[in-house]
Amino acid sequence: MTIGNPAGRQTSRIPFSANQEFTFMFDEGDADGQFGPRNHLVHGWRVHGRIDVDVLRAALDDLVERHEMLRTSIVLGDDERYQKVLPPGSPELTVRDLPAAPAAREERAEELLIDIESRTLDIDVVPHLRAVFARFTADDGVLVLQVHHSIADGWSMRLMARDLVTLYSARRAGLPIPERPRQYREYVLTQRETLSQDDAGEARKYWRDKLRDAEVFALPTDRPESTTAPKLTSIHRHLITADVVAGIRELARRTRTTPFMVCLSALEIAFSRMSGRTDVVVPTFTPGRDDGRFDETVGTFFNFLPLRTDIANCRTFREVLMRTRQTCVESYAYDIPFVQIFEEAPDLMNPAGDENAALCVFQFFPFPYVLDGERIGDLSLAEIRRRLVSQPVGCDVPDGILWTLNLHPDGDLIGHLQFRRNRFDDATATRLEREFTRILTRGVSCPDDPIPAA
């Protein structure tokens, strides 16, 4: 089966990256899989400044020419899988008017994002990019980019927004288009050469020892995998207030940890109570862009990293945090492609095969490093991050939960708990979030008090 329009001149076959091989592990082989139409990313930005729609359309064409992955087809055969780069083409751009009073514009922008997230994006349509520009007024609007997740990651989305505005401004000013960055196919070939040399012996030994007899934690589900309920993903959004975040930051400062480690410690306690086990493996994602050479490249780089912490005999939140710190420092130092980790710990993912349980992946993001109100040319963009409206249908996740915490400039943490609603009830997601928040709040306020029983 070919995924992507095969028409036009094509490059030679490009193998999958380690990340794409990891993604293929979770593919369900149908419309609900990782290459299905609901596995997409949607990001939005408030735009201040007058937009010339014709120039925006041309800049989108430039963006597709600049980043090959936006025009790369993916081929899944019975015996092989690979990808091909196609010639540049024009992505879909929808322009609409979205009249709203200034006080209502944030709400209207979020409604727009929810609407787009609930839709599908077929990967057989190339370019793999869809854009929507909605105007509140002539100089105030919302730009939304939608890309299939097998083509790009969250880092890539912000690169694309920045590059799009840069290309737009260059066209408006009659300036040269910026030089193209390294392409994803270069990364793939570089990575495969590195993996073929297999010089990760020390890292492999670390993971072999660290994950000996370990299994990733899996949450009990409300319904078995064999249920006939539609495989849709819901999003439960929640807020961790600025006073709690201030406590997180202060505890992280005093313990030489990070806000992520503090939050992970609270989740470990919650999972330990749920499972009755003190040995907890919580998976997360790392950026996967190790040496900086491909920081400007659009593609899927994120790496699945299992974090194993044994909290046995920990009496206080601080003691849990110290063990979590050790786990994170070691594990991030030996961050290698998960396909290599899995080779050293083949039983790690066994719980994922339990039809009455599902994985929960946890990740933490600071505010994005680009487009935080920066001005490029005569436009200013700011990413829409403060999103608190839950929704019944959103961008897909594999069969389980993806829990993301975003640190907002206002000092809050914005939580997005994405869960497969064929496996979990809304009430289960709410209970999990509230238990985590309760443990976290108490832990940062009283880190040296005995951890109470559940």
Secondary structure in CASP SS format (residue, H / E / C, confidence):
PFRMAT SS
TARGET T0000
AUTHOR 0000-0000-0000
METHOD secondary structure of the structure
MODEL  1
M C 1.00
T E 1.00
I E 1.00
G C 1.00
N C 1.00
P C 1.00
A C 1.00
G C 1.00
R C 1.00
Q C 1.00
T C 1.00
S C 1.00
R C 1.00
I E 1.00
P E 1.00
F C 1.00
S C 1.00
A H 1.00
N H 1.00
Q H 1.00
E H 1.00
F H 1.00
T H 1.00
F H 1.00
M H 1.00
F C 1.00
D C 1.00
E C 1.00
G C 1.00
D C 1.00
A C 1.00
D C 1.00
G C 1.00
Q C 1.00
F C 1.00
G C 1.00
P C 1.00
R C 1.00
N C 1.00
H E 1.00
L E 1.00
V E 1.00
H E 1.00
G E 1.00
W E 1.00
R E 1.00
V E 1.00
H E 1.00
G C 1.00
R C 1.00
I C 1.00
D C 1.00
V H 1.00
D H 1.00
V H 1.00
L H 1.00
R H 1.00
A H 1.00
A H 1.00
L H 1.00
D H 1.00
D H 1.00
L H 1.00
V H 1.00
E H 1.00
R H 1.00
H C 1.00
E H 1.00
M H 1.00
L H 1.00
R H 1.00
T E 1.00
S E 1.00
I E 1.00
V E 1.00
L E 1.00
G C 1.00
D C 1.00
D C 1.00
E C 1.00
R E 1.00
Y E 1.00
Q E 1.00
K E 1.00
V E 1.00
L C 1.00
P C 1.00
P C 1.00
G C 1.00
S C 1.00
P C 1.00
E E 1.00
L E 1.00
T E 1.00
V E 1.00
R E 1.00
D E 1.00
L C 1.00
P C 1.00
A C 1.00
A C 1.00
P H 1.00
A H 1.00
A H 1.00
R H 1.00
E H 1.00
E H 1.00
R H 1.00
A H 1.00
E H 1.00
E H 1.00
L H 1.00
L H 1.00
I H 1.00
D H 1.00
I H 1.00
E H 1.00
S C 1.00
R C 1.00
T C 1.00
L C 1.00
D C 1.00
I C 1.00
D C 1.00
V C 1.00
V C 1.00
P C 1.00
H C 1.00
L E 1.00
R E 1.00
A E 1.00
V E 1.00
F E 1.00
A E 1.00
R E 1.00
F E 1.00
T E 1.00
A C 1.00
D C 1.00
D E 1.00
G E 1.00
V E 1.00
L E 1.00
V E 1.00
L E 1.00
Q E 1.00
V E 1.00
H E 1.00
H C 1.00
S C 1.00
I C 1.00
A C 1.00
D C 1.00
G H 1.00
W H 1.00
S H 1.00
M H 1.00
R H 1.00
L H 1.00
M H 1.00
A H 1.00
R H 1.00
D H 1.00
L H 1.00
V H 1.00
T H 1.00
L H 1.00
Y H 1.00
S H 1.00
A H 1.00
R H 1.00
R H 1.00
A H 1.00
G C 1.00
L C 1.00
P C 1.00
I C 1.00
P C 1.00
E C 1.00
R C 1.00
P C 1.00
R C 1.00
Q C 1.00
Y H 1.00
R H 1.00
E H 1.00
Y H 1.00
V H 1.00
L H 1.00
T H 1.00
Q H 1.00
R H 1.00
E H 1.00
T H 1.00
L H 1.00
S H 1.00
Q H 1.00
D C 1.00
D C 1.00
A C 1.00
G H 1.00
E H 1.00
A H 1.00
R H 1.00
K H 1.00
Y H 1.00
W H 1.00
R H 1.00
D H 1.00
K H 1.00
L C 1.00
R C 1.00
D C 1.00
A C 1.00
E C 1.00
V C 1.00
F C 1.00
A E 1.00
L E 1.00
P E 1.00
T C 1.00
D C 1.00
R C 1.00
P C 1.00
E C 1.00
S C 1.00
T C 1.00
T C 1.00
A C 1.00
P C 1.00
K C 1.00
L C 1.00
T E 1.00
S E 1.00
I E 1.00
H E 1.00
R E 1.00
H E 1.00
L E 1.00
I E 1.00
T C 1.00
A H 1.00
D H 1.00
V H 1.00
V H 1.00
A H 1.00
G H 1.00
I H 1.00
R H 1.00
E H 1.00
L H 1.00
A H 1.00
R H 1.00
R H 1.00
T H 1.00
R C 1.00
T C 1.00
T C 1.00
P H 1.00
F H 1.00
M H 1.00
V H 1.00
C H 1.00
L H 1.00
S H 1.00
A H 1.00
L H 1.00
E H 1.00
I H 1.00
A H 1.00
F H 1.00
S H 1.00
R H 1.00
M H 1.00
S H 1.00
G C 1.00
R C 1.00
T C 1.00
D E 1.00
V E 1.00
V E 1.00
V E 1.00
P E 1.00
T E 1.00
F E 1.00
T E 1.00
P C 1.00
G C 1.00
R C 1.00
D C 1.00
D C 1.00
G C 1.00
R C 1.00
F C 1.00
D C 1.00
E C 1.00
T C 1.00
V C 1.00
G C 1.00
T C 1.00
F C 1.00
F C 1.00
N E 1.00
F E 1.00
L E 1.00
P E 1.00
L E 1.00
R E 1.00
T E 1.00
D E 1.00
I C 1.00
A C 1.00
N C 1.00
C C 1.00
R C 1.00
T E 1.00
F H 1.00
R H 1.00
E H 1.00
V H 1.00
L H 1.00
M H 1.00
R H 1.00
T H 1.00
R H 1.00
Q H 1.00
T H 1.00
C H 1.00
V H 1.00
E H 1.00
S H 1.00
Y H 1.00
A H 1.00
Y C 1.00
D C 1.00
I C 1.00
P C 1.00
F H 1.00
V H 1.00
Q H 1.00
I H 1.00
F H 1.00
E H 1.00
E H 1.00
A C 1.00
P C 1.00
D C 1.00
L C 1.00
M C 1.00
N H 1.00
P H 1.00
A H 1.00
G H 1.00
D C 1.00
E C 1.00
N C 1.00
A E 1.00
A E 1.00
L E 1.00
C E 1.00
V E 1.00
F E 1.00
Q E 1.00
F E 1.00
F E 1.00
P C 1.00
F C 1.00
P C 1.00
Y C 1.00
V C 1.00
L C 1.00
D E 1.00
G E 1.00
E E 1.00
R E 1.00
I E 1.00
G C 1.00
D C 1.00
L E 1.00
S E 1.00
L E 1.00
A E 1.00
E E 1.00
I C 1.00
R C 1.00
R C 1.00
R C 1.00
L C 1.00
V C 1.00
S C 1.00
Q E 1.00
P C 1.00
V C 1.00
G C 1.00
C C 1.00
D C 1.00
V C 1.00
P C 1.00
D C 1.00
G E 1.00
I E 1.00
L E 1.00
W E 1.00
T E 1.00
L E 1.00
N E 1.00
L E 1.00
H C 1.00
P C 1.00
D C 1.00
G C 1.00
D C 1.00
L E 1.00
I E 1.00
G E 1.00
H E 1.00
L E 1.00
Q E 1.00
F E 1.00
R E 1.00
R C 1.00
N C 1.00
R C 1.00
F C 1.00
D C 1.00
D H 1.00
A H 1.00
T H 1.00
A H 1.00
T H 1.00
R H 1.00
L H 1.00
E H 1.00
R H 1.00
E H 1.00
F H 1.00
T H 1.00
R H 1.00
I H 1.00
L H 1.00
T H 1.00
R H 1.00
G H 1.00
V H 1.00
S H 1.00
C C 1.00
P C 1.00
D C 1.00
D C 1.00
P E 1.00
I C 1.00
P C 1.00
A C 1.00
A C 1.00
END
